[in-house]
């Protein structure tokens, strides 16, 4: 075993996109779906140590056991997402590990020396998550997300809908 290891397998690949609907349509052409979409979700977080509030729309689907997340920020407030887009990038932004023991997973990630650049959630109030910025690859951001009954329920819903999906109801609103 490696001296520092994140918990389990990569569970999600997150993409930052400029046009959520167009990107969902592109994934649907590949046969990936159905997509569960949350629109207009406010997020109050710490961005590089400072309070930040942004509104995002997100979509989730699975390909096998791997969940795909698409994130589009609404507005141009400074954030980890607008920072990424301003660098000339769009696409794969983060690899995500889901942690049942969030403090231990965060400790393992911090042992790698990667700074926390985005963090949100509070213990007992939804899922906690952090984005860490590795010095070099494997992705621009590594996310650690706490598994709670609600995040586990959403993951199960998305995964089960993708299993044997026949193409019906390709886009499904959440919330």
Secondary structure as UniProt FT lines:
FT   STRAND          12..16
FT   HELIX           20..29
FT   TURN            30..31
FT   STRAND          35..47
FT   TURN            48..49
FT   STRAND          50..63
FT   TURN            64..65
FT   STRAND          66..74
FT   HELIX           80..86
FT   TURN            87..88
FT   STRAND          91..99
FT   HELIX           102..110
FT   TURN            111..113
FT   STRAND          115..122
FT   TURN            123..124
FT   STRAND          125..133
FT   STRAND          141..146
FT   HELIX           149..162
FT   TURN            163..164
FT   STRAND          171..173
//
